[in-house]
Amino acid sequence: MHNPRGRLGNDEQPMTTRPHYALVASVLLTLAITGHAVFANQKDWSPGPSSWHEDLSPVTAADWSYGRAERLLDRAGFSGTPEEIQKLADMTPEQAVRSLVDDNSISNDHLQPFVHSGFWDETLMHFPPSRPAATDLALEHGESMGVRVKPDHVNRHMQPVSDRFFYWLRATQLETRRVGYWWAERMLDTHRPLEEKMALFWHGHFATAQNKVRDYRKMLRQIDMFERHATGNFGDLLVAVAKDPAMLYYLDAGLNVKGAANENFAREVMELFSMGVGSYTEQDVREAARAFTGWNFENLDFVVNTAQHDDGRKTVLGRTGNFDGVDVLRIILEQPVTAEYIATKIYRFFVREDLSPALTARLGAVLWDNDYELRPLLTTIFLSRDFYSKATYGAHIKGPVEHVITMLKQLGAEDVPGVPDFNSTTIALGQHLLNPPSVAGWAQGRSWITPALLQERGNVAFDYLFPNVIAFRDPNFLSRRGDGIVGERLRRGLDFSQAIALEVDVEEDKMLAFDMVARERDELFNTRVSGYFAWAQAMRKLIPTPRGAARINLTQIVLDSDSRTTSEAVDALLERFLRVPVSDETRGALVALLEAELGTTDLARAQTYMEDPLRMVTHLIMSTPEYQID
């Protein structure tokens, strides 16, 4: 067999030398771009009747089926194997939903805690906000971040301080990538999938980014907070977020002091986190900001600096008093619009984008009547006829993190592999875990899908099914030479692009070196050198991510489905991976491809060599528009 390597639409890597594979990929890519798939009644998808639309009444045992259990696990978790779906199908609808929503008694002791690389020490507790701040502090006191400057007569005597500042920036960036892997592993391995799905939702709702927070430990604690409050009480979560060190830093709590209130958190807590635009006035924002003055953190602990807190009378949303931040949050929770806003956003995350004002009011009432307890709302949604109605089928577009974890779950992968790089794949699809684009989080829904991103999803599937383990290069790789010349070039003053170049003009290099010797006499530090050594020092301590491929066995998956022919094998794969049926044309092309690759329709004849052809077919299935939705 020829190597099937080839990513969709990549001009530098030919798709394949196999004509059948290229033809099928071309057909599917055309369908992806035009959206002209014609659905066939390939499987009984059993959507509820039109009368179920926006009906929050619970489905009955007579309504329950494998397909509906499949839908529940897809939306309330990260999909699952046929065995996991069948387990839910064997329950009553209420038992199945309760097993996901009321999960406190389910043990997750098998999940491992995050193992730190050892970057942090107490000298970094008051990490300067910028490199100038770090070096100015050292100029004034002779040291900064636990590092002393060199004697004045030494060239670049401030270099150790500059190196130290950039070291922590690089170290926390590297460690955050490991936190992303660790969290992805929890999503894949958890026995409480709804807890992790809700934690991912809250990460996008209460968005904070490591790129500004610059402390992976705070991001790690935030994940723990989202998991603990995932399906609990929204009011408790809102207060916890307001006191969270990552959020306090991200929205500039240190600048919010008596007499000069910073409105960042007060505005976002109303506009994005609780009520929505139009539910408050600018005066409400200004008054609420005063209530949060003095709120800050010390290392990883919430503190209130009483001297910086404005304890005067404030009027917020029609209420007047000597309010502090918790009082303001309580007043926000007393507004019925808050219940509607949160319930609606949860509904859109789990069900579909479009809902009527009447359904918005009913969902808000469920949350309001239960004092913001989330479990009754989630139970109502997942049990409702509306959740299993025709309008809901195919209405959910999986976000990149959800998409990759679902793919690995359906493939039966035991772990999140190191090849391809998890963080790089989700970033390519538009979602950088622990680094949302703004305080508004990710746009969700249709924003995840464009022709280019749809093509990239196919490429991501290819990379997991045909991992390039030999040519894999760590994304933090510094030098193509590996002989120390990069550091030497940086010390001589070359910029980074010149320093990593394989060849540098010898005469130009000598002249630049001579010029830099003269200039260095008055140079306090060199940030190019700091940038390089920061990576080098951080990499010395970093616990490496294992770089293995996903352990999956599609041959066994097909054999376990009792498939005997290529046609049955394709149907088994379509049923396992898709929630929306494909056209007869697409199915026929996949069957033809598998038969051409195996040289037979008899799986028993081809059992010893059918793994790669099955992966090819699976790659094409995962490249279809239908695979991106459920």
N, C-alpha and C positions, 0 to 999 in steps of 0.2 A: 504493500500500500504506500502511496505517496503521502508525504506530510500534508495534513489538511490545514496547516497554519495559514491564516489570512483574515485580517480584520475588515469589517465592512467599510468600504469607501476610503481605505487608506492607500494612497497612490504609491507610497514608498514600500508597502508590503503587498504584493499581488494577492488577490483574494484566494486563488487556488489554481492549480493546473487542471483540476477536475471540471469538465464542462457542466456536468449535472449539478454540482454544488454551486458553481457560479450562476447557473440559470435560476436555481431556486432562490439563492440570495438576492438576485436581481428582482425577481418577482415580489419577494417579501418586502424589499426596500421600496419598491414602487408603491406597494400597498400602504407602507408606513407613511410615505410622503403625501400620497393623494388621499388616503383615508377611505378608499373605495372598496373596502372589504364587504363581501356579501355573506351574511351569516347563514349557515345551514343548521338544521335541527340535528346536529351531530350527537348531542347529549341532552338528556332531560334536565335543563337548568331550573325548571320549576319555579319561575318567579310567581309571586302572589298575584291575584287578580287586580284589576285597576281600582277596585273598591278599597284595596289596602293602602292606597296612596295617602300619606299623612295621617294614617290611623294608628294611634298609640296603644290600641288594645293589644293584649298579649296573644301570640300565636298559641295554638293548642297542640296537644300531643299528636292529634290527627294531622296537623300541618307539618310536623317535624319530619326531616329526612336527612340523608347523608349530605346532600347538596346544601341544605340550610345550615347544617353543622359546619360544613366547609366554609361557608360565608362568614359565620360567626368567628371562627378561628382566624380567618384571613384578616378581618377588620379589628377584632379585639386583641389580636396578637400579631404574630409574624408568620401566619400560615402554619403548616405542619405536615407530617407524613400521613399517609392513608391510615395508619394505625392510630395516630393521635386524633384524627378526624372521626374515625369510627367510634372511638371511645366516647366522644361527645354525642354522636348520633344514637348511641345505645341508651342515652339518658333521656329524660323528659326535657322539653325546652327550658323550663325553669331550672332544673338541676344543672343543665349545661351552662346556662348563663351564670348561675350562682357559683359554679366551680371556677369561673374566671374572675367574677367581680368580688366575691367574698373569699379572698385568697389568703387571709392572714394566718390561717392554720396550716397552710402548705409550706413545708420546709424548703428553704433555699440554701441550706448549709453547704451544699456542694460547690457553691460559687466562691471563688477565691478572692480575698481582699487584694487591693492594688499593692504591688510591691514597689516601693520608691527606689530610684537609682541612687539617692543620697546627695542630690544637688544642694539642698537647702541647709543653711545654718543660721544661727541667730543674728549674725552680723548683717544679714539681708532684710531684717525685719522692717526697717525704715528705708526701703529701697527708694532712691531718688527718682523723681518723676521724669528726668531727662539726663542725657549725658552732660550737658552744661551744668546742670544742678549738681551732679556728682563731682565733677572736677572743680567747680567753684567751692564746694564744701571742703574738698581736699586742700585747695589753695589757702583757705581760711584756717583750717584746723590741722593740716599736715596729714590727714588720713580721711578715708571715706569707705564705708562698707567693710570695715575691719582691715583695710589695706593701707599701709603707710606709703607716702611718696618717697622717692629716692632722694638723696642729698641734692641740693640745688645745682651744684656744679656738674652733675651727671646729665648727659644728653637725654632728652625725653624723660625727665625725672618724674613726670605725672603719668607715665605709661601704665604702671600697675593699676592705677585707679580706673583709667579708661578700659583696660583689659577686664577688670572686675565687673564693671557695669555691663559690658557686652556679653560677658560670660553668662550672667543670669538671664539676659534676654534670650540667648541661644539655648541655654539649658532648659528653661521653662517651656520653650517652644518644642524642643525635642520630647520632653516628658509629657506634654499635652498630647502629642501624637500617640504615645503609649497609653495614655488615659483613654483616648478614642478607641484604640484596639481593645482595651480592657472592657469598656462599656459595650462595645459591639459583641464581645464574647458573652457578656451577661445577657444581652438581648437574645442571642442564639441559644444559650444553655438554660435560661431561667425556667423554673416550674411555675412562675407567676407572670405569664406573658403580658397580661393587661397592665400590670404594674410598670413594666419597662416601656410599654407603648405609651402610657400616660406620662411617664417621665420624659420621654422624647417629645411629647406634645407640650409639656410645660417648659421644656428647654427652648422651644420655638416661641412660646407665648411670653415667658419672662426672659427675653433674650439678653444674654450677656456674652461677650467675646473675650477669649484669652488674649487676642492681639492687643486689647487695651488693658485688660486686668493684669496681664503679665505675671500671673502666679497660678501655676497649674493646681496647687493645693486648694485654692479657693474654688476653682472649677470642679475639682473632685468632690469637695464638700457640697457644692451645689447639686451635683448629681445625686448624692446621698439624700439631700433634702427633698428633691423631686420624687425619689423613690419612696421615702417615708410618708410623704403626703399625697402620693400619686392618686389614690382613690378615696382619700379621707375627706376632710372638711376644707372647702375652698377658703373660708375666712381664716382658718389657722395657717394655711399655706400662704395667703396674702401677707399676713403679719411676718411669717418666717422669711419671706422674700425681702420684705422691707428692711429686715435686720441682717440680711445676708451680706457678708463682706464683699463678695464678688459684685453684687448689685450695687452696694454702697460705693465701691470704687468706680464701677462702670458709669454710674450716673452722678459722679462728682460730689459725693456727700461731704468731702472735706472742704468744699467751697461754700457749703450751705451753713452760714453762721448768722447769729443775731445781728440785725442791722444791715445785712447784705445777703438776703436769702437767695439761694440758687434754686430755680424752678424746675430743674430737669426731672427729678424723681416725681415731684407732685404732678407735673404735667403728664408724664408717661403712665403713672399709676391710674389716672383717670381716663386718659385717651386710649391706651393700649391694654392695660392690665385688668381693667374692671368695668368701665362704663361705656366707653366708645365716644366718638366725636359727637358733639351736639348735646351732651348730657350735663354740661357744666359751663361755667363762664370763666373768663380770664381772671376775674376777681377771686373766684373759687380757687384757682391755681395759685395765685399770689398768697392768699391766706393759708392754704394748705402747706405751701412751702415753708412758711414761718413755723408751722407745727413740727416740721421735720428738722429744723435747725439743731445743730449739735449732735445729730445722729452720725456715728462714725464707727470705725473698727480699730482694734489694736491686734495686729497679727491676724489671727483667725477668730477673734472674739468681738462681738457687738458691744459698743460702749456709747454712752450719752455724755457728752461734754457739757455739763450743766452751765458753765460760764458762757457757752456759745449758743445756748438754747433760749429762744424767745418764748417766755412764759406769759405773755400778755394775752388779752382777749382777741379771739379770731372768729370770723363768721364764714362758715363753709357749708355750702349747699343748704342755706337757710337756717343753719344751727349756729348758735353763738356760745362761746365759752373759752376757758383757758386750755385749749386743746393741745395735746401732744400728737405725735404721729399715729399711735394706736387709736386714739379717739377719732382722728380723721378717717382711718380705715374702717372703723365701726360705722361711721356716718355714711361712708360709701356703700357699705354692705346693707344699710337700711334703705337704699334706693332700689325699687323693683327692677329698674332698668339694668342694674348690675347682674341680677339673676338671669335676665333674658340675654344679656350680652355674652356671659360665660357659657350658658347652656347652648346658645346658638353656635358659638365657636367650637365647642366640643362636638356638637352634632355635625358640623361641616367637616371636621377632621375625620370622623368615623363613618359618616353616612354619605352625604352629597352636599354640593354647594348651594343648590336652590331650595328654599323653603318659604312658605307663605307667612305673612304676618300672624295669621291665626296659629300656625304651628309654633312659631317663635314664642308667642304668648303662652301656649300650653307647656312647652319645654321649660320656659322660665318659671312657670308656676310650680312645676315639679321640684326644681331646685330651691325656690323660695319657700315652699311649704315644708321642706325638709331641712330648713335652716342651713342651707348651703352644703349639706352632706352630698357627696358626689355619687356614692354607690346607688342610691335610689334612682338618680337620673340615668346612670349608665345601665342599670337593670331595665328601666323603662325603655330606653333606646334599643338595647339588644334583644329584648323580648317582643318588641312591637311588630305588628304587621307591616308597618311602614318600612322597617329595616329590611324586610324580605320581599318588598314589593318590586314590581317591574322597574319603577323609576330609580331604584337603588342599584340595580344590576348594571355593572359596567360604568358606574358613576364616580368611582373612586380611583384617582391616579396616585400610584404609590410614589412617595418621596424617595430620594436616592438612598438614604440609610435604610428605610423600610424595604426598599426594593432589593438591596443587596442581601440583607439579613433573610428576607423571604426566599430569595433564590437559593441561598445556602441551606436554609431549612428544608426546602422542597427537594434539594439534591441529596439530602441526608448527610451533609457534612458534619463532622464531629466538632470541628473548631473553625474559627475565622482564620483562614490561612494567611501566611505572610507574603505569598506570591499569588496574585498581584497584591500590591500594597493597598490595604483597605482605605486609608485616608485619601490616597491619590485617586482611587476609583470614584469615591463619593464626591470628591471635589470636582472631578471631571464631569460628573452628572449634575453639579450645581449646588451641592450641600456640603459645607465644611463643618463637620461635627465639632462643637465647642467654639466655633467662630462664625456665628450668624452674621449676615451682612450689615445689620443695623439693629437698633433696639426694637424695631418692628418684627424682627425674625424673618422667616422665609415666607414668600407669598403663597406657597402651597398650590394645590390644584393644577389648573392648566399651565401655570408658569413652569411646571416641571417638564413640559413636553413641547419641543420644537422639532422640526425635521432633523436638525443637527444633533440635538440631545437624544432623540430617538435612535439615531444611528449610533451614537456613543453608547447607549444602553446595550445595543447588540455587541459592540466591541468589548464592553465590560463582561458580558456573559462569555464571550470567546476567551477572554483572559483568564477566567476562572475554570473554564472547561479545558483549555489548552494552555496552561501556565508556562511562561517562558522562564523557567528556573535557571537556565544556564546563563542567559544574557542579563539576568536581573541586576540592576544597579540600585543600591540604596538611594532614596531620594535626597539624602543629606550628604551624599558623596562629595568630597571636596576637590580632589585632584585626580586628573587622569594619568598623572605620572607616578604619584605615590612615592617620590624620592626626596621630598623636602624642598624642592626648588620653588614651590609655590610660596611658602613662607619666606624664603630668601628674597624672592622678587617683591613681595609686599613690603618687606623691611627696607628695600631700596627705593620704594615709592611708586611702584607700578600700581595701576588700579586693578580691581579683581579680574576683569575680563582679560587683561594683558597677562596677569600672573598665572592664570590657569591655561593659557594658550600653549599648544604643543611646541610652537616655534616662536621665537621673538627675534627681531632684527638685532644682530650682535652689536653693530655700531651704535644704533639707537639706544640699546640697553646700556652700553658703556657711558654714553653721554648723559643719559638720564641718571645713572648711578652717580656720576661725577657731580651733576647739578644738585642731587639730593644731599650729597655729603655737605655741600656748602649751606644748603637751606636748613639742614638738621641742627646746625649749631644753635639756632634759636627756637627749635621746635619743642613744645612741652610734651606732646604725645602725638601718636599717629593712629587715627581711627581705623584705617585700612588694616594695619597690623593687629589692632584689637579685634576686629571682626574675624580675622583668620584664627587667631589664637583662642578666641572665645569658642569657636566650633571645635577646635582641637582639644581644648581642656574639657568641654562638655562631653565630647565623644569618649574621652578616657573613662568617664564614670557611667555613661549611659548603659543600662541593661539592654542588650540588643533584642529586637523582636525576632522570634524564630521565623526563618524564611523558607518554610515548606509550602507545598501545594495542598489544595483541599483533597481530603481522602474521600472520594466518592466512587461508586461502582454502579454505573448505569446498566451494565449487563445483568447484575443481580436484581436491580429494580425491575427490569423488563421480565426477567424470568419469574420473579415473585408475583408478577401480575398475571401469570399463566398464559402469556402470549406465546403463540406458536408460529405465527407468520409475521412478515414485515408489516402487513396492514394492521394486524393486531398490536404490534409493538408501537407503531406510530399512534394508534388510538390510545394506548396506555399512557404514552408520554403526554399527549394532548390533554388527557383527563387529569393527569397528575399536576401539570403546570398551568393550565389555562382555566379561567372562570367564565370566559366568553368564547363561544364556539367560533371556529374559523370557517372560511368558505370551503366548498368542495374542491375548488381549484388549488387552494393552499394545501389541503390535506393530500390531494392526489400528487402534488409535486414532491411532498415530503416522502410519501410512500415510494415514488419512483426513484428518488435519490437513494433511499436506504436499500432498495433492491439492486440498484446499480452498484453500490459500494460493496454489498455482500455477495453479489453474483448469484443470489438465490432468494427465494421467498421463504425458505425453511430456516427458522432460527436455530433448530437443533444442528443443522449442517454448519451454520456460521458461528456457533456459540463461542468458539475459541478465539475469534478475531473480530467480534462485532463491537467492542468497546468504543473505538474511535469513530466508526460510523454513527453509533448511537449518540455520541457527543456532538457530532456534526449536526444531526437532526435536532438535538436539544438546543444547540446554539441558534439554529434558525427559528425554532419555536420561540425562544426567548428574545429574538429580534423582531417579532411581530408586534403590531400595535396592540393586539389583543392581550399580550402578556403584561403590558404596562398597567392594565386596569383590572379591577375586580368588582 
